[in-house]
Amino acid sequence: MNLPQSIADHDIPALVALAADALQARHWMLATAESCTGGLIGAACTELAGSSAWFERGFVTYSNAAKTEQLGVDAALIASQGAVSEAVVHAMAAGAIARSQARVSIAVSGVAGPTGGTPDKPVGTVWFGWSLDGRIRTERRRFEGDRAAVRAATVHHALQTLVQELAR
């Protein structure tokens, strides 16, 4: 699906509306598992009236303990790979599905800054996971800017990619 430039680059509410339409057409529910965004993806989704028809729940798992307790992410995996890693975001996406009634999930874990970065995971590094009907896709991105910019770019990319995945 090729998104119009204005939607792809600027309009989170329009991305939410596209995701809502695609999810409702399939009778699928969405769950989010968020770390660095602290619930901003879920908030963007529930900003749309009627979102209870397709948004099932959001997990805000900012701490490592929350990732383990709420999503079932193995603490040893977090210890060995780090919370900002492909393995952990994959487990978060799977955990959101396993612990909800949803068939689709978005998971994010990153370093929003301004502190916390390392040479391997600098500020702006975000791992994404999307689970759609049993298939999980992961992706690493690095965003520029301050904490607010990194978080906003993360929300936008998470939703834009969800829409693209739902169009397949």
Secondary structure, DSSP 8 states (H G I E B T S, - for coil): ----HHHHHH-HHHHHHHHHHHHHHHT--EEEEESTTTTHHHHHHHTSTTGGGTEEEEEE--SHHHHHHHH---HHHHHHH-SSSHHHHHHHHHHHHHTSS-SEEEEEEE--SSS---SSS-TTEEEEEEEETTEEEEEEEE--SSHHHHHHHHHHHHHHHHHHHHT-
